[in-house]
Structures are given as structure tokens and as C-alpha cells.
Amino acid sequence: MFPRLNMFRIGWTGVKLSRKVTNAAAFAQTQRRYSTDEQDRSLFGLLFDIDGVLVRGRTPIPAAKQCFRDLVDKDGKYKVPVVFVTNAGNSLRQTKAEQLSHLLEVEVSPDQVVLSHSPLRVFTQFHDLCVLVSGQGPVVEVAHNVGFKNVVTIDMLREAFPLQDMVDHHRRPKDIIPPSKDLPPIDAVILFGEPIRWETNLQLIVDVLLTNGRPGNAVTSLHYPHIPVLACNMDLLWMAEAKNPRFGHGMFLVCLESIYKKITGCELKYEALIGKPSVVTYNYAELLIRQQAENLGWTRPVERLYAIGDNPMADIYGANLYNRYLKAMHRSRAQVQAQGGSASQVTGDLACEASDDAKCSGQVMVGGSFEHRLPEGCGSILVCTGVYNRDQQDLPSDPEQTVTEQRIFHGHRDFRFDPSLTQPSFIVHDVRDAVELVFQLEGWPLQ
């Protein structure tokens, strides 16, 4: 029934084969029996990364189209809830959905897309503030789309204070110095993604932080803690058409953190870190999975999620962190109910503590009710078509070791590194193998 998957499994040798079988047993316990009765089937949802899993740059990965042909019925309706979770953030959900629809040749709606900045919708305490936004693409439209009403861009800041961007000699003011324009004080900084001119963004963001949101003022004393900073997309590296990974927004954050600390002697602090591997992003994705399940007419809750990605430090770490969070939430609810309480008594603070996330800002439920039934767990599936390459990064022979990029921590500074979280539930060649594996585990027919 799954010839490509079986051939791939046979290709594993010795310890690899036994290890993958062990990992499968650890997550699924036993392979669920095949059933033609929909009422008997277990219900699950799929979370897909995009870059390195479905596409590389603008080029679709060959297995992706066939995979999605199998995931929809003859009417184009998805067989199971599907959500795309990407750390890309330089576009609107509508635009990304249209791109995916074209590349995969199936209909993808904006409600199936989680971009790195999507969970900012729930950070309503910042929506009425004046915020400086950094990134590329339609950043003003993106900011307004997620709820921010008073937006200042780096270009607006540079125009208002032309003497503050001095690295590029060709962009310096010529002859007569233009007067500075008034801008409202900046209350917070929103980092959507990597900008085009890093030196300009780094300089002006640091100016804003050092002057407490008034970059036209001279720095006379250190304002610390500085104004709030919210960052989306912590990926250090990502995979495009080039043979080796490219710098991601996480690399820009490393630069910003290093510069701020070098100048002030203090750590740059984040009000929130959003995007994979943050739990807040997976909770937002789970909310969309629930909505997709309702659209499919499912009346029972989704029991399991499977996250498919190519980056051990973003996709696998995040899925495993979310799986840990789900397990902790179920234990907490069971304890509360055993004491005669209600599941609604499980607080956001407890959820943050359970997730061990760096910054969840009390928003981990992302619009969901504590009364609704969370999935039992989230499995992580690593594909070899992106950042992780099985030929270059072999599985360690010692089962106690973990899969990481050259065994070096590529995650964000504020995440407490747990090497076990980089170990995927399964490793397969490509996304089609991943989907076949999930359907086989769950006892669902794919064809």
C-alpha cells in the first residue's frame, strides 16, 4: 500500500532501522488498525513547514505535488485538517495561500496558513501603541493586518532623521542638511523578519532603544529596561535554492543582541518571541486545525498532530516542545479534576510553566478555551530535503545523542536548550514519505 515508504525503510541500515522502529513505537505505541469505518478512525491533523519541505525558494520539491494530490479527494476537499506553519513573515496570509495553491495545485485558504507574525493578533495590549516595524515586503500592511494601528517604518524613521543612517556614503545627505521631521514617540519595536539593509535597521533600532523611543534626542543616560521588543521568526538559517543554508532572521537578532550588549553592557530583552519553535505559534496552529476539523464536519476532537519539517532547531524542537506542553497540560488538568476542580482552573501561567517556553506572554492558548480538549500529543517528522541532509548529517550511532546541526545549538539565546527536543519522532526522505507514514500509523487509507 505504501511502496515508496517501504523501500525507503528497507534502505536504512543496522542501527538506523532499529532506531526508527523504536521511535515509531515510542510515539504511536502500536500501529492503529486499518478501518474503513470513519467512526472508528482516530482523528489527526497535519502541520507542514514550507521552505525545505514543500519548496526550495520558488521551486516545488517534486514529492510535494503528489503528496497533496493524495491528501484531497476527487472534489478537492482535504481528507484531514491541514495547516501550513512557516517562519516566513514578509507577506500576507492571503498572498502565501495563493502561492501555495499555485505551487501545490490544490486550494489553500488563508485560514490554513500560520506565518511567523500571525500570533501577534492576540497581543492586543500593543495594538494601540506607536510601534516601529522592521522587515521587508508590505510591512505596514502586515502590521495593520495583525492589529497594529499606529505604525512607523524604518524608512519613515530614516526620512525623519536623515543624519542617523551614515554607513552608505551614497545615501548620506548632500550639502544642505534637511530638517528633521517630527514623529510620535515609539512605544514598542516589532521585528517581522530579516530586512534588506541590515546596517540601517540595526543602527536605527538601537537608536530607538537607547533613547527610550525618541531617536531624535541625545543619549544622556541608559534607559533600561528598554521599550518592549517583539520578534518573529528565530530561524538562524533557512534553505532556498543554494546548496547551503542562508542567513535567516535569527542571524539578524544575533547581530542586534550583540550590538546592544556591546554598547550598553546589558542584555537585549524580548517581550515575546514568536514563530517556531515557540509554543504560542503551535497553539495558534492548533486553533486553526480545530477550525479545519469543524469545516470537514468532524464532531470528535482531533487526537494527535504531526508536524513535518526540515529544520531540527525550529520544526523538530518546536513540535517536541509543544508535545511536552500538551502532556503537561493534560497532567495538570487531570490533577485539578482529581481535586474536584474544573479544567478551566488551569491558568495561563501554569501553561507557560508547563511548556518551558522562553516567552509565552500569558497568551499560549491563543483564543482557545481551556475547556476544549487539546490533542494528546504532537509527533515530529524530519525530512531530508532542506536544512537537514541525511547524507551530510548522519544519525549518531549512540541512541543517547541527538540530531542537531553539527551538534551546535542554532536556536535562540533565550530558549533553554534541551538536546532531547531536537530528536525527531521519525526521519524520512521527503514530505510524501512523511504523509504516507502518518496515514499508515493512523490506519487511514491514503489512496
Kinemage of the C-alpha trace (Angstrom):
@kinemage 1
@onewidth
@group {chain A} dominant
@subgroup {mainchain}
@vectorlist {calphas} color= white
{ca met a 1} P 0.000 0.000 0.000
{ca phe a 2} L 2.914 2.374 0.690
{ca pro a 3} L 5.662 1.113 -1.656
{ca arg a 4} L 7.852 4.238 -1.560
{ca leu a 5} L 7.854 4.282 2.212
{ca asn a 6} L 8.647 0.573 2.481
{ca met a 7} L 11.513 0.875 0.016
{ca phe a 8} L 12.878 3.794 1.994
{ca arg a 9} L 12.692 1.886 5.252
{ca ile a 10} L 14.497 -1.054 3.733
{ca gly a 11} L 17.209 1.413 2.765
{ca trp a 12} L 18.003 2.103 6.422
{ca thr a 13} L 20.858 0.004 7.736
{ca gly a 14} L 21.528 -1.629 11.084
{ca val a 15} L 21.081 0.760 13.974
{ca lys a 16} L 19.139 3.247 11.851
{ca leu a 17} L 16.365 0.788 11.068
{ca ser a 18} L 16.023 -0.423 14.635
{ca arg a 19} L 16.145 3.103 15.927
{ca lys a 20} L 13.388 4.346 13.622
{ca val a 21} L 11.176 1.409 14.560
{ca thr a 22} L 11.823 2.118 18.238
{ca asn a 23} L 10.953 5.767 17.791
{ca ala a 24} L 7.755 4.870 15.963
{ca ala a 25} L 6.733 2.546 18.766
{ca ala a 26} L 7.528 5.145 21.395
{ca phe a 27} L 5.186 7.705 19.863
{ca ala a 28} L 2.386 5.626 18.396
{ca gln a 29} L 2.758 2.659 20.802
{ca thr a 30} L 1.164 0.346 18.232
{ca gln a 31} L 0.148 0.814 14.645
{ca arg a 32} L -3.526 1.599 14.587
{ca arg a 33} L -5.611 -0.940 12.716
{ca tyr a 34} L -6.827 -0.064 9.258
{ca ser a 35} L -10.505 0.814 9.286
{ca thr a 36} L -12.994 1.679 6.570
{ca asp a 37} L -15.488 2.888 9.180
{ca glu a 38} L -14.924 6.619 9.706
{ca gln a 39} L -16.457 6.455 13.166
{ca asp a 40} L -13.759 4.017 14.276
{ca arg a 41} L -10.840 6.017 12.945
{ca ser a 42} L -8.607 8.106 15.160
{ca leu a 43} L -8.591 11.770 14.178
{ca phe a 44} L -5.405 13.666 13.462
{ca gly a 45} L -4.137 16.841 11.816
{ca leu a 46} L -1.041 17.744 9.817
{ca leu a 47} L 1.235 20.767 10.290
{ca phe a 48} L 3.504 21.427 7.303
{ca asp a 49} L 6.574 23.609 7.214
{ca ile a 50} L 7.025 25.176 3.767
{ca asp a 51} L 10.650 26.047 2.913
{ca gly a 52} L 12.736 22.889 2.626
{ca val a 53} L 9.648 20.661 2.905
{ca leu a 54} L 7.331 21.759 0.091
{ca val a 55} L 9.540 24.208 -1.812
{ca arg a 56} L 13.124 25.398 -2.065
{ca gly a 57} L 12.932 29.082 -2.905
{ca arg a 58} L 10.352 29.234 -5.694
{ca thr a 59} L 10.874 25.665 -6.844
{ca pro a 60} L 8.444 22.965 -5.602
{ca ile a 61} L 10.033 19.842 -4.166
{ca pro a 62} L 8.935 17.040 -6.554
{ca ala a 63} L 7.274 14.884 -3.879
{ca ala a 64} L 5.080 17.758 -2.663
{ca lys a 65} L 2.604 17.875 -5.558
{ca gln a 66} L 1.882 14.147 -5.472
{ca cys a 67} L 1.623 14.278 -1.702
{ca phe a 68} L -1.125 16.897 -1.845
{ca arg a 69} L -2.935 15.142 -4.665
{ca asp a 70} L -3.247 12.236 -2.247
{ca leu a 71} L -4.383 14.499 0.601
{ca val a 72} L -7.513 15.724 -1.203
{ca asp a 73} L -10.472 13.761 -2.537
{ca lys a 74} L -11.889 13.917 -6.068
{ca asp a 75} L -13.713 17.139 -5.162
{ca gly a 76} L -10.542 18.811 -3.881
{ca lys a 77} L -11.623 18.519 -0.239
{ca tyr a 78} L -8.906 17.730 2.289
{ca lys a 79} L -9.175 14.301 3.930
{ca val a 80} L -7.746 15.588 7.234
{ca pro a 81} L -7.142 19.077 8.696
{ca val a 82} L -4.041 20.645 7.156
{ca val a 83} L -2.277 23.822 8.328
{ca phe a 84} L 0.918 25.339 6.945
{ca val a 85} L 3.215 26.709 9.659
{ca thr a 86} L 6.134 28.754 8.374
{ca asn a 87} L 8.580 31.204 9.892
{ca ala a 88} L 8.374 33.317 6.754
{ca gly a 89} L 6.801 36.667 7.505
{ca asn a 90} L 7.331 39.037 4.590
{ca ser a 91} L 3.851 38.627 3.120
{ca leu a 92} L 0.171 38.425 3.984
{ca arg a 93} L -1.586 35.118 4.637
{ca gln a 94} L -3.714 35.645 1.536
{ca thr a 95} L -0.596 36.021 -0.627
{ca lys a 96} L 1.087 32.953 0.861
{ca ala a 97} L -2.098 30.891 0.400
{ca glu a 98} L -2.263 31.903 -3.273
{ca gln a 99} L 1.406 30.958 -3.767
{ca leu a 100} L 0.854 27.555 -2.173
{ca ser a 101} L -2.284 26.927 -4.207
{ca his a 102} L -0.324 27.587 -7.396
{ca leu a 103} L 2.729 25.529 -6.397
{ca leu a 104} L 0.855 22.527 -4.967
{ca glu a 105} L -2.078 22.620 -7.407
{ca val a 106} L -4.630 22.305 -4.603
{ca glu a 107} L -6.734 25.001 -2.989
{ca val a 108} L -5.125 26.545 0.098
{ca ser a 109} L -7.118 29.112 2.081
{ca pro a 110} L -5.589 31.901 4.235
{ca asp a 111} L -7.171 30.204 7.262
{ca gln a 112} L -4.773 27.296 6.703
{ca val a 113} L -1.650 29.475 6.897
{ca val a 114} L 0.321 30.449 10.004
{ca leu a 115} L 3.088 32.944 9.249
{ca ser a 116} L 5.671 33.866 11.859
{ca his a 117} L 3.751 37.040 12.740
{ca ser a 118} L 0.222 35.532 12.734
{ca pro a 119} L 0.016 35.065 16.548
{ca leu a 120} L 0.618 38.816 17.009
{ca arg a 121} L -3.145 39.098 16.510
{ca val a 122} L -3.611 38.082 20.146
{ca phe a 123} L -1.118 40.594 21.566
{ca thr a 124} L -3.839 43.205 21.769
{ca gln a 125} L -2.114 45.162 24.543
{ca phe a 126} L 0.261 46.545 21.894
{ca his a 127} L -2.206 47.205 19.080
{ca asp a 128} L -2.967 50.824 20.046
{ca leu a 129} L 0.667 51.789 20.705
{ca cys a 130} L 3.005 53.502 18.256
{ca val a 131} L 5.260 50.705 17.003
{ca leu a 132} L 8.412 50.691 14.876
{ca val a 133} L 8.329 47.775 12.417
{ca ser a 134} L 11.354 46.138 10.797
{ca gly a 135} L 11.401 43.653 7.937
{ca gln a 136} L 10.807 43.656 4.198
{ca gly a 137} L 7.853 43.410 1.894
{ca pro a 138} L 4.489 45.026 2.773
{ca val a 139} L 5.384 45.575 6.461
{ca val a 140} L 2.798 48.329 7.007
{ca glu a 141} L 0.008 46.203 5.517
{ca val a 142} L 1.171 43.190 7.524
{ca ala a 143} L 1.239 45.251 10.738
{ca his a 144} L -2.269 46.600 10.137
{ca asn a 145} L -3.485 43.115 9.203
{ca val a 146} L -2.473 41.661 12.578
{ca gly a 147} L -3.987 44.581 14.501
{ca phe a 148} L -1.442 47.406 14.892
{ca lys a 149} L -2.979 50.820 14.273
{ca asn a 150} L -0.077 53.294 14.616
{ca val a 151} L 2.905 52.107 12.577
{ca val a 152} L 6.304 53.692 11.879
{ca thr a 153} L 8.669 52.029 9.399
{ca ile a 154} L 12.458 52.160 9.238
{ca asp a 155} L 12.172 54.208 6.025
{ca met a 156} L 9.897 56.716 7.764
{ca leu a 157} L 12.383 56.957 10.614
{ca arg a 158} L 15.293 57.426 8.215
{ca glu a 159} L 13.409 60.155 6.363
{ca ala a 160} L 12.618 61.937 9.622
{ca phe a 161} L 16.219 61.718 10.863
{ca pro a 162} L 18.444 61.594 7.750
{ca leu a 163} L 21.699 62.095 9.643
{ca gln a 164} L 21.337 58.837 11.552
{ca asp a 165} L 21.909 56.411 8.655
{ca met a 166} L 25.556 57.009 7.735
{ca val a 167} L 27.120 53.679 6.721
{ca asp a 168} L 26.371 54.003 2.994
{ca his a 169} L 28.202 57.157 1.853
{ca his a 170} L 25.978 57.416 -1.225
{ca arg a 171} L 22.858 57.720 0.944
{ca arg a 172} L 24.209 60.430 3.221
{ca pro a 173} L 22.575 63.882 2.877
{ca lys a 174} L 24.386 66.052 0.335
{ca asp a 175} L 25.331 69.672 1.054
{ca ile a 176} L 22.387 71.186 2.938
{ca ile a 177} L 21.235 69.157 5.917
{ca pro a 178} L 17.437 68.776 5.780
{ca pro a 179} L 15.498 69.481 8.956
{ca ser a 180} L 14.269 66.531 10.994
{ca lys a 181} L 10.573 65.741 10.861
{ca asp a 182} L 8.543 65.114 13.962
{ca leu a 183} L 7.406 61.572 14.663
{ca pro a 184} L 5.414 60.401 17.677
{ca pro a 185} L 7.438 58.674 20.419
{ca ile a 186} L 7.844 54.979 19.674
{ca asp a 187} L 6.350 52.691 22.332
{ca ala a 188} L 7.493 49.274 21.063
{ca val a 189} L 9.575 47.605 18.350
{ca ile a 190} L 8.153 44.791 16.187
{ca leu a 191} L 10.712 42.703 14.286
{ca phe a 192} L 8.849 40.888 11.489
{ca gly a 193} L 11.798 39.393 9.631
{ca glu a 194} L 15.208 39.991 8.135
{ca pro a 195} L 15.476 43.431 6.479
{ca ile a 196} L 17.291 44.245 3.248
{ca arg a 197} L 19.701 46.865 4.635
{ca trp a 198} L 20.860 45.326 7.867
{ca glu a 199} L 23.196 48.203 8.795
{ca thr a 200} L 20.371 50.770 8.515
{ca asn a 201} L 17.905 48.727 10.548
{ca leu a 202} L 20.448 47.821 13.219
{ca gln a 203} L 21.529 51.453 13.629
{ca leu a 204} L 18.038 52.929 13.832
{ca ile a 205} L 16.583 50.195 16.059
{ca val a 206} L 19.460 50.660 18.510
{ca asp a 207} L 18.897 54.449 18.365
{ca val a 208} L 15.255 53.898 19.323
{ca leu a 209} L 16.155 51.567 22.197
{ca leu a 210} L 18.881 53.864 23.574
{ca thr a 211} L 16.627 56.961 23.503
{ca asn a 212} L 13.539 55.326 25.002
{ca gly a 213} L 11.643 55.644 21.728
{ca arg a 214} L 12.774 59.208 20.885
{ca pro a 215} L 15.572 58.736 18.332
{ca gly a 216} L 15.927 62.489 17.708
{ca asn a 217} L 17.130 63.010 21.277
{ca ala a 218} L 20.699 62.742 22.515
{ca val a 219} L 21.521 59.773 24.743
{ca thr a 220} L 22.257 61.172 28.198
{ca ser a 221} L 21.585 58.076 30.310
{ca leu a 222} L 20.782 54.417 29.873
{ca his a 223} L 17.064 53.663 29.683
{ca tyr a 224} L 16.826 50.101 30.961
{ca pro a 225} L 14.738 48.093 30.741
{ca his a 226} L 14.242 49.434 27.223
{ca ile a 227} L 10.890 49.744 25.442
{ca pro a 228} L 9.235 46.404 24.525
{ca val a 229} L 10.664 44.368 21.645
{ca leu a 230} L 8.615 41.602 19.978
{ca ala a 231} L 10.445 39.372 17.492
{ca cys a 232} L 9.004 36.984 14.907
{ca asn a 233} L 10.973 34.177 13.249
{ca met a 234} L 14.037 32.997 15.150
{ca asp a 235} L 15.454 30.828 12.339
{ca leu a 236} L 19.212 31.224 12.220
{ca leu a 237} L 19.321 29.547 8.805
{ca trp a 238} L 16.862 28.538 6.101
{ca met a 239} L 17.046 26.562 2.870
{ca ala a 240} L 16.499 28.092 -0.575
{ca glu a 241} L 17.874 27.051 -3.985
{ca ala a 242} L 21.523 27.450 -2.885
{ca lys a 243} L 23.446 24.325 -1.911
{ca asn a 244} L 23.942 25.571 1.637
{ca pro a 245} L 21.529 27.257 4.099
{ca arg a 246} L 21.104 31.064 4.009
{ca phe a 247} L 21.006 33.571 6.882
{ca gly a 248} L 17.590 33.926 8.477
{ca his a 249} L 16.047 36.484 10.830
{ca gly a 250} L 17.629 34.685 13.771
{ca met a 251} L 21.012 35.826 12.463
{ca phe a 252} L 19.780 39.428 12.402
{ca leu a 253} L 18.635 39.017 16.025
{ca val a 254} L 22.105 37.738 16.984
{ca cys a 255} L 23.591 40.916 15.497
{ca leu a 256} L 21.094 43.185 17.257
{ca glu a 257} L 21.588 41.462 20.608
{ca ser a 258} L 25.369 41.616 20.291
{ca ile a 259} L 25.422 45.309 19.332
{ca tyr a 260} L 23.042 46.319 22.124
{ca lys a 261} L 25.042 44.435 24.739
{ca lys a 262} L 28.355 45.801 23.450
{ca ile a 263} L 27.092 49.374 23.707
{ca thr a 264} L 25.155 49.140 26.983
{ca gly a 265} L 26.604 46.151 28.822
{ca cys a 266} L 23.010 44.897 29.213
{ca glu a 267} L 21.077 42.068 27.586
{ca leu a 268} L 18.501 42.927 24.962
{ca lys a 269} L 15.169 41.726 26.345
{ca tyr a 270} L 12.163 40.487 24.393
{ca glu a 271} L 8.564 40.958 25.379
{ca ala a 272} L 7.741 37.994 23.159
{ca leu a 273} L 9.468 35.596 20.772
{ca ile a 274} L 7.023 34.377 18.150
{ca gly a 275} L 7.288 31.781 15.399
{ca lys a 276} L 8.705 28.270 15.574
{ca pro a 277} L 9.834 26.837 17.978
{ca ser a 278} L 7.656 28.967 20.298
{ca val a 279} L 4.652 27.214 21.868
{ca val a 280} L 2.450 30.235 21.159
{ca thr a 281} L 2.799 29.525 17.435
{ca tyr a 282} L 1.799 25.872 17.779
{ca asn a 283} L -1.195 26.790 19.905
{ca tyr a 284} L -2.285 29.194 17.188
{ca ala a 285} L -1.844 26.418 14.620
{ca glu a 286} L -3.884 24.041 16.790
{ca leu a 287} L -6.685 26.618 16.845
{ca leu a 288} L -6.701 26.589 13.027
{ca ile a 289} L -6.606 22.766 12.988
{ca arg a 290} L -9.755 22.765 15.132
{ca gln a 291} L -11.435 25.157 12.717
{ca gln a 292} L -10.427 22.977 9.760
{ca ala a 293} L -11.817 19.898 11.522
{ca glu a 294} L -15.138 21.675 12.016
{ca asn a 295} L -15.169 22.637 8.332
{ca leu a 296} L -14.702 18.954 7.470
{ca gly a 297} L -17.746 18.103 9.581
{ca trp a 298} L -15.781 16.308 12.292
{ca thr a 299} L -17.699 16.132 15.555
{ca arg a 300} L -14.980 14.482 17.622
{ca pro a 301} L -11.824 16.334 18.715
{ca val a 302} L -8.506 15.898 16.937
{ca glu a 303} L -6.466 13.376 18.924
{ca arg a 304} L -2.991 13.844 17.502
{ca leu a 305} L -0.956 16.316 15.485
{ca tyr a 306} L 2.026 15.578 13.273
{ca ala a 307} L 4.461 18.371 12.416
{ca ile a 308} L 6.585 17.853 9.307
{ca gly a 309} L 9.715 19.978 8.913
{ca asp a 310} L 13.310 20.134 7.710
{ca asn a 311} L 14.952 22.188 10.464
{ca pro a 312} L 15.860 20.306 13.671
{ca met a 313} L 16.172 23.502 15.704
{ca ala a 314} L 12.929 25.136 14.544
{ca asp a 315} L 10.490 22.480 13.319
{ca ile a 316} L 11.539 19.484 15.418
{ca tyr a 317} L 12.436 21.407 18.564
{ca gly a 318} L 9.161 23.338 18.339
{ca ala a 319} L 6.977 20.271 17.742
{ca asn a 320} L 8.619 18.382 20.598
{ca leu a 321} L 8.344 21.410 22.886
{ca tyr a 322} L 4.649 21.623 22.029
{ca asn a 323} L 4.259 17.884 22.636
{ca arg a 324} L 5.807 18.386 26.085
{ca tyr a 325} L 3.423 21.274 26.695
{ca leu a 326} L 0.402 19.142 25.698
{ca lys a 327} L 1.459 16.322 28.021
{ca ala a 328} L 1.973 18.774 30.883
{ca met a 329} L -1.412 20.405 30.289
{ca his a 330} L -3.179 17.026 30.339
{ca arg a 331} L -1.412 16.119 33.596
{ca ser a 332} L -2.320 19.481 35.131
{ca arg a 333} L -5.948 19.155 34.129
{ca ala a 334} L -6.115 15.621 35.494
{ca gln a 335} L -4.661 16.790 38.811
{ca val a 336} L -7.119 19.687 39.070
{ca gln a 337} L -10.097 17.460 38.211
{ca ala a 338} L -8.916 14.809 40.695
{ca gln a 339} L -9.131 17.501 43.368
{ca gly a 340} L -12.700 18.276 42.372
{ca gly a 341} L -11.885 21.327 40.266
{ca ser a 342} L -12.591 22.271 36.664
{ca ala a 343} L -10.256 22.215 33.696
{ca ser a 344} L -10.831 25.964 33.396
{ca gln a 345} L -8.827 26.412 36.625
{ca val a 346} L -5.629 25.580 34.746
{ca thr a 347} L -4.151 29.047 34.335
{ca gly a 348} L -2.121 30.629 31.579
{ca asp a 349} L 0.831 30.931 33.969
{ca leu a 350} L 0.740 27.192 34.602
{ca ala a 351} L 0.586 26.595 30.876
{ca cys a 352} L 3.658 28.771 30.347
{ca glu a 353} L 5.498 26.924 33.096
{ca ala a 354} L 4.487 23.579 31.621
{ca ser a 355} L 5.707 24.499 28.168
{ca asp a 356} L 9.145 25.650 29.350
{ca asp a 357} L 8.882 28.260 26.595
{ca ala a 358} L 11.157 31.269 26.587
{ca lys a 359} L 8.408 33.866 26.169
{ca cys a 360} L 4.746 32.974 26.025
{ca ser a 361} L 3.475 36.256 27.495
{ca gly a 362} L 0.454 34.555 29.022
{ca gln a 363} L -1.012 34.023 25.545
{ca val a 364} L -0.286 30.363 24.927
{ca met a 365} L -3.899 29.416 24.381
{ca val a 366} L -4.272 31.936 21.547
{ca gly a 367} L -8.000 32.354 21.650
{ca gly a 368} L -8.766 28.776 22.622
{ca ser a 369} L -10.746 27.813 25.685
{ca phe a 370} L -9.187 25.817 28.474
{ca glu a 371} L -12.351 23.760 28.378
{ca his a 372} L -11.737 22.423 24.893
{ca arg a 373} L -9.947 19.124 24.547
{ca leu a 374} L -6.346 19.513 23.492
{ca pro a 375} L -4.680 16.904 21.276
{ca glu a 376} L -2.983 14.054 23.129
{ca gly a 377} L 0.379 14.843 21.563
{ca cys a 378} L 2.333 16.172 18.613
{ca gly a 379} L 4.706 13.944 16.648
{ca ser a 380} L 7.723 15.413 14.861
{ca ile a 381} L 8.803 14.200 11.409
{ca leu a 382} L 12.122 15.341 9.943
{ca val a 383} L 12.562 15.342 6.161
{ca cys a 384} L 15.925 15.364 4.358
{ca thr a 385} L 15.099 17.853 1.607
{ca gly a 386} L 16.057 21.078 3.380
{ca val a 387} L 18.263 22.262 6.237
{ca tyr a 388} L 18.779 18.696 7.475
{ca asn a 389} L 20.552 16.467 4.991
{ca arg a 390} L 20.877 12.789 5.865
{ca asp a 391} L 23.918 12.386 3.618
{ca gln a 392} L 25.812 15.208 5.312
{ca gln a 393} L 24.448 14.774 8.833
{ca asp a 394} L 24.211 11.076 9.614
{ca leu a 395} L 22.266 9.756 12.559
{ca pro a 396} L 24.512 9.381 15.624
{ca ser a 397} L 25.359 5.765 16.391
{ca asp a 398} L 24.733 6.391 20.091
{ca pro a 399} L 20.942 6.493 20.671
{ca glu a 400} L 21.510 8.921 23.551
{ca gln a 401} L 22.868 11.525 21.142
{ca thr a 402} L 20.537 13.810 19.241
{ca val a 403} L 20.123 15.190 15.749
{ca thr a 404} L 21.337 18.810 15.647
{ca glu a 405} L 23.058 20.959 13.092
{ca gln a 406} L 26.705 19.912 13.561
{ca arg a 407} L 25.860 19.342 17.259
{ca ile a 408} L 25.861 23.141 17.723
{ca phe a 409} L 22.886 24.939 19.252
{ca his a 410} L 21.321 27.037 16.486
{ca gly a 411} L 18.307 28.090 18.496
{ca his a 412} L 17.615 31.463 20.034
{ca arg a 413} L 19.594 32.705 23.017
{ca asp a 414} L 16.526 32.841 25.285
{ca phe a 415} L 15.457 29.227 24.764
{ca arg a 416} L 16.795 26.841 27.354
{ca phe a 417} L 18.431 24.240 25.182
{ca asp a 418} L 17.301 20.673 25.726
{ca pro a 419} L 19.139 18.397 23.263
{ca ser a 420} L 16.433 15.740 23.526
{ca leu a 421} L 13.959 18.132 21.881
{ca thr a 422} L 15.955 18.091 18.633
{ca gln a 423} L 15.360 14.335 18.279
{ca pro a 424} L 12.519 13.713 15.790
{ca ser a 425} L 9.889 11.039 16.265
{ca phe a 426} L 10.705 9.897 12.707
{ca ile a 427} L 13.154 10.666 9.921
{ca val a 428} L 12.011 10.155 6.319
{ca his a 429} L 13.296 11.223 2.938
{ca asp a 430} L 10.617 13.679 1.832
{ca val a 431} L 7.167 15.038 2.566
{ca arg a 432} L 5.386 12.318 0.624
{ca asp a 433} L 7.083 9.656 2.739
{ca ala a 434} L 6.085 11.617 5.844
{ca val a 435} L 2.393 11.713 4.914
{ca glu a 436} L 2.360 8.040 3.916
{ca leu a 437} L 3.927 7.174 7.268
{ca val a 438} L 1.308 9.130 9.228
{ca phe a 439} L -1.620 7.591 7.376
{ca gln a 440} L -0.109 4.145 7.873
{ca leu a 441} L 0.356 4.752 11.607
{ca glu a 442} L -3.188 6.046 11.983
{ca gly a 443} L -4.753 3.240 9.921
{ca trp a 444} L -6.212 5.592 7.314
{ca pro a 445} L -6.345 4.863 3.572
{ca leu a 446} L -4.396 7.446 1.584
{ca gln a 447} L -5.335 6.434 -1.963
